[in-house]
Amino acid sequence: MSLQGETREKTRTDIREPRQYRVVMHNDDFTPMDFVVEILMDIFRKDRLEAVHLMLKVHESGRAAVGAYPYDLAATKVQAAAVRAKEGNFPFRMTIEEA
């Protein structure tokens, strides 16, 4: 049943997943392993087993990707980790790369 004067509009919804960015943790010889595990659990929401595995991977290979996120979330997590590292006077470093 059509009403007189009714207009219909077709709307196209184009939803795209946001571009993902990898957060990469870099090894250094001064940041304690326990601190790295704590960061991975608290900020990156890894369970203890995964956090220890990632920490060892960073320690052995020099770097490891710890997650992929939309840019704003990746930057927020890296910033939160940097603040905690600065508070502890650790040279802990993370970078963001396009996934």
N, C-alpha and C positions, 0 to 999 in steps of 0.2 A: 504494500500500500504506500503510495507516494503522496506527500503533502504538496499542495501547490506552492510554488515559490521556494521550496526547499533546495538548498544547494549542498552538494556533497563535494568534499575535498579529499583527494587522496594524499596522505602524508607518507613519506618514505622515512623510515627510521633506519639509520645506518650506525650501528653500534660497533665500535672497534675496541679491542682490548688495548689498554695503554702500553706503550713501548716499555720494555723491561730493561733494567740496568743491573749489572752484576756488582755486588759489593765484594771487593777483594781485600783480604787481610795479608799483611806483609810481615815477614819474620824480622826480628831484631834480637840482639843478644842480651838485652837488659830487662825487657818486660817479663814479669813472672808468668809461668804457665798457668797458675791458678787464676791470675787476673784475666787472662785470655779466655779461659773456660767460663769464668763468671760473666764476662761481656757477652759471650755467645749464648749463654743461658738467659741472662736478664734482658738484653736488648734484642737479640735475634731469635729468642724463644726456641732454642735448641734444647733437647733433653741432655742430661749429663753425658750419656754414651756418645751421642753425635757431637757434642761440644768437645769432648776429649779427642775424638777421632779427627775433627777439623783442626784442633790445636796441634796435634802431632803431624798432620799433613803440612801445615804451615811451617812447623819447625824443621821438617825433613826436606821439603821442596822449596822453601823460601817464600811461598805464597799459596793462597787457596781462595777460591770463591766460596763465600759463606751464605749466599742467597741471591735471588734476583727479585727486584721490586720495581714498581713505578719510580721515576726519578725522585719525586718529592719524598717518598717514604725512604728510599735508599739514602738520600742526603740527610734526612732527619736521624736515621740510625747511626750513620757515620759520625755526625756531629755529637750525638749523645755519647758515643764511645770515645771520641776525642776529648770531651769535657772530663769524663771519668779518668782517662789516661793522664790528662794534665793535672788533675787533683792528686794523682798518685806519683807525679813526676816521672812518668814512663814515656819513652819515645815511640810508643805504639802507633802504627800507621795503617790506615785503610784507604782504599781508593774506590772510585766508581767507574765502571766501564760499560759501554753499551753491550747488551747481551746478544 
